Amino acid sequence: MASVVKEKRNALGQVTFCKYHKYWVRFEYDERGNKTYYENSDGEWAKWEYDANGIETYYENSHGVIYDKRGQTKTDARS
């Protein structure tokens, strides 16, 4: 991978923005430090949601992939 030209981090030390020579990526996190959003300069993106225990309950990306575990009990949630 190309070397980093610019990088930003949040108070928890997590990367929130990274720029390479012709490419960039951006991340967002919730108050618990869970990654909630990603996007890049090619237009790709992904988003995540978590329950009160920090367990991932929803994932979706720009390629149409969706994993939705919201509203499921622990016994019927699938990985």
Backbone as CSV, one residue per row, in Angstrom:
resi,resn,N_x,N_y,N_z,CA_x,CA_y,CA_z,C_x,C_y,C_z
1,MET,0.839,-1.178,0.000,0.000,0.000,0.000,0.886,1.243,0.000
2,ALA,0.368,2.302,-0.582,1.117,3.561,-0.666,1.343,4.155,0.719
3,SER,2.365,4.980,0.823,2.654,5.593,2.118,1.638,6.691,2.432
4,VAL,1.385,6.867,3.711,0.410,7.839,4.193,0.971,9.244,4.051
5,VAL,0.163,10.131,3.477,0.545,11.532,3.339,-0.010,12.341,4.510
6,LYS,-1.237,12.003,4.940,-1.883,12.740,6.034,-2.759,11.766,6.809
7,GLU,-2.750,11.902,8.141,-3.563,11.031,8.978,-4.121,11.831,10.145
8,LYS,-5.407,11.598,10.464,-6.036,12.213,11.635,-6.546,11.100,12.536
9,ARG,-6.472,11.346,13.842,-6.961,10.386,14.834,-7.877,11.077,15.828
10,ASN,-8.798,10.321,16.404,-9.671,10.868,17.437,-9.009,10.756,18.807
11,ALA,-9.730,11.144,19.851,-9.182,11.133,21.210,-8.819,9.731,21.693
12,LEU,-9.435,8.701,21.098,-9.134,7.319,21.466,-7.968,6.746,20.666
13,GLY,-7.412,7.555,19.762,-6.289,7.104,18.959,-6.692,6.354,17.696
14,GLN,-7.985,6.322,17.410,-8.462,5.625,16.217,-8.318,6.527,14.989
15,VAL,-7.935,5.947,13.882,-7.789,6.708,12.642,-9.168,7.149,12.156
16,THR,-9.335,8.454,11.921,-10.583,8.978,11.387,-10.451,9.415,9.936
17,PHE,-9.238,9.675,9.511,-8.993,10.074,8.121,-7.565,9.718,7.756
18,CYS,-7.409,9.226,6.551,-6.075,8.872,6.079,-5.999,9.200,4.595
19,LYS,-5.020,9.974,4.223,-4.839,10.347,2.819,-3.527,9.781,2.315
20,TYR,-3.638,9.132,1.184,-2.472,8.651,0.463,-2.278,9.607,-0.714
21,HIS,-1.428,9.358,-1.621,-1.164,10.299,-2.711,-2.397,10.592,-3.559
22,LYS,-3.134,9.579,-3.972,-4.320,9.795,-4.809,-5.568,9.125,-4.239
23,TYR,-5.552,8.803,-2.968,-6.611,7.999,-2.378,-6.799,8.413,-0.921
24,TRP,-8.036,8.399,-0.431,-8.279,8.698,0.977,-9.332,7.747,1.537
25,VAL,-9.318,7.584,2.844,-10.328,6.817,3.575,-10.741,7.617,4.808
26,ARG,-12.005,7.452,5.197,-12.533,8.158,6.361,-13.326,7.179,7.209
27,PHE,-13.201,7.305,8.525,-13.903,6.441,9.471,-14.639,7.290,10.495
28,GLU,-15.770,6.777,10.983,-16.475,7.367,12.113,-16.681,6.272,13.149
29,TYR,-16.744,6.679,14.419,-16.898,5.741,15.532,-17.966,6.264,16.483
30,ASP,-18.618,5.358,17.212,-19.562,5.795,18.237,-18.815,6.110,19.534
31,GLU,-19.553,6.485,20.562,-18.934,6.896,21.826,-18.217,5.750,22.529
32,ARG,-18.484,4.517,22.134,-17.808,3.350,22.717,-16.574,2.920,21.919
33,GLY,-16.324,3.592,20.813,-15.172,3.251,19.988,-15.459,2.251,18.884
34,ASN,-16.740,1.882,18.717,-17.108,0.967,17.632,-17.128,1.705,16.307
35,LYS,-16.571,1.107,15.278,-16.592,1.716,13.946,-18.034,1.744,13.444
36,THR,-18.513,2.921,13.026,-19.882,3.057,12.544,-19.976,3.419,11.073
37,TYR,-18.903,3.945,10.499,-18.959,4.363,9.097,-17.566,4.346,8.491
38,TYR,-17.530,3.997,7.220,-16.287,3.989,6.445,-16.630,4.462,5.045
39,GLU,-15.776,5.274,4.468,-15.897,5.596,3.056,-14.522,5.882,2.490
40,ASN,-14.421,5.753,1.167,-13.144,6.049,0.527,-13.360,6.895,-0.720
41,SER,-12.276,7.349,-1.290,-12.342,8.256,-2.432,-12.851,7.579,-3.704
42,ASP,-12.985,6.274,-3.712,-13.572,5.563,-4.847,-15.094,5.481,-4.734
43,GLY,-15.656,6.026,-3.656,-17.103,6.008,-3.464,-17.620,4.804,-2.711
44,GLU,-16.741,3.940,-2.268,-17.174,2.785,-1.477,-17.448,3.227,-0.047
45,TRP,-18.426,2.606,0.594,-18.756,2.948,1.970,-19.304,1.707,2.675
46,ALA,-19.315,1.787,3.988,-19.918,0.741,4.811,-20.389,1.386,6.099
47,LYS,-21.455,0.831,6.683,-21.907,1.335,7.979,-22.276,0.175,8.883
48,TRP,-22.087,0.396,10.170,-22.329,-0.598,11.200,-23.221,-0.007,12.284
49,GLU,-24.031,-0.880,12.922,-24.800,-0.505,14.111,-24.560,-1.576,15.161
50,TYR,-24.670,-1.167,16.425,-24.384,-2.059,17.549,-25.489,-1.949,18.591
51,ASP,-25.690,-3.003,19.365,-26.646,-2.945,20.464,-25.988,-2.329,21.697
52,ALA,-26.716,-2.268,22.795,-26.227,-1.639,24.022,-25.002,-2.351,24.593
53,ASN,-24.790,-3.613,24.210,-23.635,-4.376,24.677,-22.448,-4.308,23.724
54,GLY,-22.572,-3.532,22.660,-21.478,-3.394,21.701,-21.401,-4.516,20.680
55,ILE,-22.462,-5.326,20.588,-22.518,-6.413,19.619,-23.049,-5.864,18.294
56,GLU,-22.363,-6.176,17.217,-22.807,-5.697,15.898,-24.180,-6.269,15.565
57,THR,-25.124,-5.386,15.229,-26.475,-5.815,14.879,-26.827,-5.514,13.427
58,TYR,-26.049,-4.660,12.771,-26.371,-4.280,11.395,-25.096,-3.909,10.659
59,TYR,-25.014,-4.352,9.412,-23.899,-3.993,8.531,-24.461,-3.825,7.128
60,GLU,-24.003,-2.794,6.452,-24.406,-2.559,5.067,-23.239,-1.911,4.343
61,ASN,-23.061,-2.249,3.052,-22.006,-1.580,2.293,-22.493,-1.165,0.912
62,SER,-21.651,-0.436,0.218,-22.015,0.126,-1.077,-22.120,-0.918,-2.183
63,HIS,-21.736,-2.141,-1.893,-21.853,-3.223,-2.872,-23.172,-3.978,-2.722
64,GLY,-24.019,-3.515,-1.809,-25.323,-4.129,-1.610,-25.368,-5.234,-0.584
65,VAL,-24.284,-5.473,0.122,-24.252,-6.502,1.168,-24.905,-5.936,2.426
66,ILE,-25.858,-6.674,2.981,-26.532,-6.268,4.218,-26.628,-7.470,5.147
67,TYR,-26.220,-7.273,6.389,-26.421,-8.243,7.464,-27.240,-7.538,8.527
68,ASP,-28.465,-7.973,8.739,-29.356,-7.302,9.680,-29.767,-8.264,10.782
69,LYS,-29.254,-8.036,11.983,-29.586,-8.864,13.144,-30.447,-8.086,14.142
70,ARG,-30.884,-6.888,13.785,-31.696,-6.080,14.702,-33.010,-6.796,14.985
71,GLY,-33.424,-6.744,16.220,-34.689,-7.348,16.602,-34.641,-8.845,16.818
72,GLN,-33.508,-9.478,16.598,-33.389,-10.905,16.830,-32.924,-11.138,18.257
73,THR,-33.391,-12.227,18.833,-32.894,-12.584,20.159,-31.535,-13.231,20.001
74,LYS,-30.813,-13.338,21.097,-29.468,-13.899,21.050,-29.466,-15.323,20.513
75,THR,-30.522,-16.086,20.783,-30.541,-17.488,20.363,-30.785,-17.655,18.867
76,ASP,-31.433,-16.678,18.214,-31.678,-16.875,16.785,-30.827,-15.963,15.907
77,ALA,-29.938,-15.163,16.498,-29.047,-14.316,15.713,-28.005,-15.190,15.023
78,ARG,-27.740,-14.885,13.785,-26.754,-15.657,13.030,-25.507,-14.826,12.816
79,SER,-24.362,-15.485,12.742,-23.082,-14.787,12.526,-22.897,-14.508,11.054
